[in-house]
Amino acid sequence: MKDKSKIAKTGKADGNMKEVDEALKQSNAYNQGLIDARLGPLVPIGPDGKILEVNKPTQVITGCASEELIGSDFSGYYTDPSRAQAVFGDIRLPDY
């Protein structure tokens, strides 16, 4: 009996994880659609200053592929990287 209850619980957990995974995929696709719909450059930056995503206009302006941009430090694309980092530190939103 105990084994069956563990299997039932595991099956339910796996089902919930599949639902969560599917919802996350849909959310990511929606967010990517918003980024791609932007006609001008759009570069979301993480709290660590790394580029999270780019759209096509950003790739055109920088001359870099998305694979090259994503994960790199945003400040490296400015003429004065140290100033870009300082400004980023000043305007960064608090963690929530």
Secondary structure, DSSP 8 states (H G I E B T S, - for coil): -HHHHHHHHHHHHHHHHHHHHHHHHHHHHHHHHHHHH-SS----B-TTSBB----HHHHHHHT--HHHHTTSBGGGGSSSHHHHHHHHHHH-----
